[in-house]
Amino acid sequence: VQLQASGGGLVQAGGSLRLSCASSIRISVFYRMGWYRQAPEKQRELVAMITSGGSTTYNDSVKGRFSISGDNAKKMLYLEMNALKPEDTAVYYCYGDLRTDVWGQGTQVTVSS
């Protein structure tokens, strides 16, 4: 099983980006899928998670600004990020729970002030 994240880049504060995660299998197979991020010299933290039933969880710092969604037919997971802040700068990782952890490679998001 492979997950491949894309869509990162450099954006000004207040801007938007959409991250995509391509899965090698239908995302409905995963119990949960989500996005984590890791900023320099900080621990990896949960950004957003979606369950197979469609329930979502967000880090308090991104509530109201970020939105997680999936497209099972396209085998894709998305993270829509709006009103970006410099503190959102990090490497973002796609994650899938198959009762074993599946991680994609990271994609860099840099928000300039």
N, C-alpha and C positions, 0 to 999 in steps of 0.2 A: 504494500500500500504506500502510495506517495502523495504528498501534499506539496504544492508549489505556489508560493506567494509572489505577488507582483503588485505594481501600482504605486510603490513609494516614490518619493522625490522631494524636491525642495519647493516650499511654498511659503508665502508671506503669512504672518499672523492674520487671522480672520478668514483665511482661504479655506479651500476644501480639497479633499482627495478621496478617491475610492480605492481601497485595497481589494484585491481579488485573490482567492485561493483555489487553485484547480486541483481536484481530487482525482485519483486514478480509479476510484470506485464511486458508486452512487452515495451521496452524502446521507441518505436515509439509513444507511447501514450503521452509521456512527451513533452512539448513545448521546453524545454531545459533541459540538464543535465550537471553537472559539478563537479569539485573538488574544495574544499576550504581547507585552512589550518589555524591552530592557533598555534603559538609558545608561550612559557611561557611568560606571562605578555604582550602579544601583542594582538591586535584585529584580529578576523578572517578575512582572505583575500581570494579573488578569486585567484585560481591557473589557472584553465582552464575551458572553457565552450564550449559545442557543442549544436547547435540547431537541431530541428527535420529535418531541411533542410541540415544539414551537415556543416554549417558555424562554425568556431572555433574562440575562443578568448583566448589569453594567457596573464597572468601577464608578464610584461616586464622582470622580473627577471628570468623567466623560458623559455623565447622564445629561440628556437633553441636547447633546452635540453629536454623538456618534450613534450609528444604528447598524445592527448586525442582521444579516439576512442570508438565505440560501436558496439555491435553485437546483433541485434534485435532478431534473432532466439534463441540465448542463453540467452537473457534478461540480458546482461552484459554490463557494462561500464568499460573502462580501462584507466589507466594513466601510460604511459611508461615514466620512469624518468631516464635520463642518465646524466653523468658528474655531479653527485650529489655533493653538497657543504655543509659544516657544517651549513650554514644559511638556508638550506632547512629543517633542523630539525624542526619537528612540528607534531601535530596530524592532519591527513588528513581526511576530511569528504566528503562523497559522497552526492550530492544534485540533486533533481529533481523538476522541475516546472510543476505542474499540475494546474496552476492558484492558487494554494496553495503550500506552501513550504513543501517539503518532505526531511527529513534529515536521513542519515544513521548514525550509530555509528562511532566513529573515529577509525583510525588505526594509530599507532605511527610509525613515520619514524625518525630514529636517524642516522645522518651522522657524523662519527668521523673524526677528522683531522689527 
